[in-house]
């Protein structure tokens, strides 16, 4: 039984025999579809009924790596457990591969994921009457809009911004480049920062092309980005522990929970292949831009 048939069987069961509400049916199908996307990404030739415990553990480890919150991982696992329990009940499989599976514990806790209200709370705490406030607003908008690592943010150059198509050229780990969509709000505040603040700085020689600069006209450091976010948290009423990576996790989680394709999120995050054979799916710019437009809360 291929993925199309398996998902359709499961859909009919939970909708007709279990009598689930449409929203619940759609949520379960989204969870199983993410597993299907993962299978396609790694080039698996297995049918869904041939997936074993190790395959499912690897899938859960992958969505952990992307940055899915613990609650989101648990919800997706719940949908996949229901999927396999149905096939076990109807004797399509002899054992349930999810029976002994728990959400992956990889030795470190994922930073808290912010919801859109918490993102707005932080943004509202920024004082736009100061030059630094304008810069900081552009920084936070960019982190959340494009899911950049802090090292990628501080290395971002003016020549990396493609204003006509709203894309950034990002240099990630191993000096590997990728194109990432950037939202309208982030573009707006970057322009505001460049026009109203940055142009009046006395820029240190050799730092002219970096987008984000400190008061002395030099490239920002990683430590400074952490400090900016720490001070912003203190200025707001936010209780969660956050870091620059929190915005990257929030970016990924909000897109995936909204229904975005795992492959598109992987590409935008700059994750290498999730397989030892390094299969890597490259998606066109128009598709990535459409994913952000459709699923990002501040698109």
C-alpha positions in Angstrom: 0.0 0.0 0.0 1.5 3.3 -1.1 1.3 6.6 0.8 -1.7 7.9 -1.1 -3.8 4.9 -0.4 -2.7 4.6 3.2 -3.5 8.2 4.0 -6.8 8.0 2.2 -7.7 4.8 4.2 -6.8 6.6 7.4 -8.7 9.7 6.4 -11.9 7.7 5.7 -11.6 5.8 9.0 -11.3 8.8 11.3 -13.9 10.8 9.4 -16.5 8.2 8.8 -16.0 5.5 11.4 -14.7 7.6 14.2 -16.9 10.6 13.3 -14.1 13.1 14.1 -14.7 16.8 13.4 -13.2 18.2 10.3 -10.6 20.2 12.1 -9.4 17.1 14.0 -9.4 15.1 10.8 -7.2 17.7 9.1 -4.8 17.9 12.0 -4.3 14.1 11.9 -3.8 14.1 8.2 -1.2 17.0 8.5 0.7 15.0 11.0 0.9 11.9 8.8 1.7 14.0 5.7 4.8 15.3 7.5 6.0 11.7 7.9 5.3 11.2 4.2 7.4 14.3 3.4 10.2 13.0 5.5 10.1 9.7 3.7 10.3 11.5 0.3 13.2 13.7 1.5 15.4 10.8 2.5 14.6 8.9 -0.7 12.9 6.0 1.1 11.4 3.3 -1.0 9.5 1.8 1.9 5.7 1.9 2.0 4.2 3.5 5.1 3.3 0.0 6.4 7.0 -1.0 6.1 8.2 1.9 8.3 9.7 0.5 11.5 10.4 1.9 15.0 13.9 3.1 13.9 12.5 5.0 10.9 10.0 6.8 13.1 12.6 7.6 15.7 14.7 9.1 13.0 11.8 11.2 11.8 11.1 12.5 15.4 14.8 13.3 15.8 14.6 15.3 12.5 11.7 17.5 13.6 13.5 18.1 16.9 16.5 19.3 14.9 14.4 21.6 12.8 13.3 23.2 16.1 9.8 21.9 16.7 8.6 22.5 20.3 8.1 19.6 22.6 4.3 20.1 22.5 4.4 20.1 18.7 6.5 16.9 18.6 4.1 15.2 21.0 1.1 16.2 18.9 2.7 14.9 15.7 3.6 11.7 17.4 0.0 11.3 18.6 -1.3 11.6 15.0 1.3 9.0 13.8 0.4 6.7 16.6 -3.3 6.9 15.6 -2.3 6.2 12.0 -0.5 2.9 12.9 -3.1 1.8 15.4 -5.7 1.9 12.7 -3.6 -0.3 10.4 -2.8 -2.7 13.3 -6.5 -2.9 14.2 -7.5 -3.7 10.6 -4.7 -6.4 10.4 -2.6 -4.5 7.7 0.4 -4.8 10.0 1.3 -7.4 12.6 2.8 -5.0 15.2 2.6 -1.3 16.0 6.0 0.4 15.3 5.0 3.3 17.5 4.3 1.3 20.6 7.6 1.9 22.4 8.3 5.4 20.9 8.6 8.5 23.0 9.4 12.0 21.9 13.2 12.1 21.3 15.5 13.3 24.1 18.6 14.6 22.5 20.4 15.9 25.6 19.4 19.5 25.4 16.2 21.4 25.8 14.9 23.4 22.8 14.6 27.1 23.7 11.0 28.3 24.3 9.1 29.0 21.1 7.4 32.3 21.0 3.8 32.7 19.8 2.9 35.6 17.5 1.5 37.6 20.5 4.8 37.2 22.3 6.7 38.2 19.2 4.6 41.4 19.0 5.1 42.0 22.7 8.9 42.1 22.2 8.6 44.3 19.1 6.3 46.7 20.8 8.9 47.1 23.6 11.4 48.6 21.2 11.9 52.3 21.3 11.8 53.5 17.7 12.6 57.1 18.7 16.3 56.1 19.0 18.7 55.1 16.3 19.6 51.9 18.2 15.9 51.1 18.5 15.3 51.4 14.8 18.3 49.0 14.2 17.1 46.6 16.8 13.6 46.4 15.3 15.2 45.6 11.9 17.3 42.9 13.6 14.4 41.2 15.4 12.2 41.4 12.3 15.0 39.8 10.2 15.7 37.0 12.7 12.0 36.0 12.9 11.2 36.7 9.2 14.0 34.5 7.8 15.1 32.1 10.5 18.8 33.2 10.4 21.5 32.0 12.8 23.1 34.8 14.8 26.3 34.3 12.9 24.4 34.7 9.6 22.7 37.8 10.8 25.9 39.7 11.8 27.6 38.6 8.6 24.7 39.9 6.4 25.9 42.4 3.8 24.1 45.1 1.8 25.0 43.2 -1.4 23.2 40.1 0.0 19.8 41.8 0.0 17.9 41.4 -3.3 15.4 44.2 -2.8 13.5 43.5 -6.1 12.5 39.9 -5.1 12.6 40.1 -1.2 15.4 37.5 -0.8 18.5 37.4 1.2 21.7 35.6 0.2 22.8 33.9 3.4 26.2 32.4 4.1 25.8 29.5 6.5 27.9 26.8 8.1 30.8 25.7 5.9 30.5 28.9 3.9 27.6 27.4 2.0 25.2 30.0 0.5 21.5 29.8 0.2 18.6 32.1 -0.7 16.0 32.8 1.9 12.8 34.9 1.5 12.4 37.9 3.8 9.1 39.3 4.8 7.7 42.8 4.0 7.9 44.0 7.6 11.6 43.0 7.8 12.4 44.7 4.5 10.5 47.8 5.7 12.5 48.2 8.9 15.8 47.4 7.2 15.1 50.3 4.8 14.1 52.5 7.6 17.3 51.7 9.5 19.5 52.3 6.5 17.8 55.6 5.6 17.2 57.1 9.0 20.1 55.8 11.2 22.9 53.9 9.5 23.7 56.5 6.9 24.7 59.0 9.5 27.2 56.7 11.2 31.0 57.2 10.7 31.6 53.7 9.3 34.9 51.9 10.2 37.0 51.1 7.1 36.3 47.5 5.9 32.8 47.4 7.5 30.9 49.5 4.9 29.1 46.5 3.4 27.8 45.0 6.7 24.1 45.7 7.2 24.0 45.9 11.0 26.6 48.1 12.7 27.3 49.3 16.3 27.5 53.0 17.3 31.2 53.1 16.3 30.3 52.0 12.8 31.7 48.5 13.1 30.1 45.1 12.5 28.0 43.8 15.4 29.3 40.8 17.4 27.4 37.7 18.5 27.6 38.9 22.1 26.0 42.2 21.2 23.0 40.4 19.6 22.5 38.3 22.7 22.7 41.5 24.8 20.2 43.3 22.6 17.7 40.4 23.1 18.4 40.2 26.8 17.6 43.9 27.2 14.5 43.6 25.0 13.2 40.8 27.2 13.7 42.9 30.3 11.9 45.9 28.7 8.9 43.7 27.9 6.8 41.6 30.3 7.9 38.4 28.6 8.7 35.6 31.1 10.2 33.1 28.8 14.0 32.5 28.5 15.0 33.6 25.0 18.0 33.9 22.8 18.6 34.7 19.1 18.0 31.1 18.3 14.5 31.4 19.8 13.5 33.4 16.8 14.9 30.7 14.5 13.0 28.0 16.3 9.8 30.1 16.3 10.2 30.8 12.5 10.5 27.0 11.8 7.8 26.0 14.2 5.2 28.5 13.0 5.8 27.6 9.4 5.5 23.9 10.0 2.5 24.2 12.3 0.8 26.4 9.7 1.2 23.6 7.2 4.4 24.4 5.3 6.3 21.6 3.6 9.2 20.2 5.6 11.5 20.3 2.6 10.9 24.1 2.2 11.6 24.7 5.9 14.8 22.6 5.7 16.0 24.6 2.8 15.3 28.0 4.4 17.0 27.0 7.6 20.1 25.9 5.7 20.1 22.3 7.1 22.2 19.9 5.1 20.7 16.6 4.1 19.2 14.5 6.8 20.6 11.3 5.4 24.1 9.8 5.3 24.0 9.8 1.5 23.4 13.6 1.6 20.3 13.7 -0.6 19.4 17.3 -0.7 16.2 18.8 -2.2 16.5 22.2 -3.8 13.3 24.1 -4.2 12.7 27.1 -6.5 12.6 30.6 -5.1 9.0 31.2 -6.1 7.9 28.2 -4.0 9.9 29.2 -1.0 8.5 32.7 -1.2 5.0 31.3 -1.4 5.5 29.2 1.7 6.5 32.2 3.7 3.6 34.2 2.3 1.1 31.5 3.1 2.3 30.3 6.5 4.4 33.0 8.3 2.3 34.9 10.9 3.9 38.3 9.9 4.0 37.7 6.2 
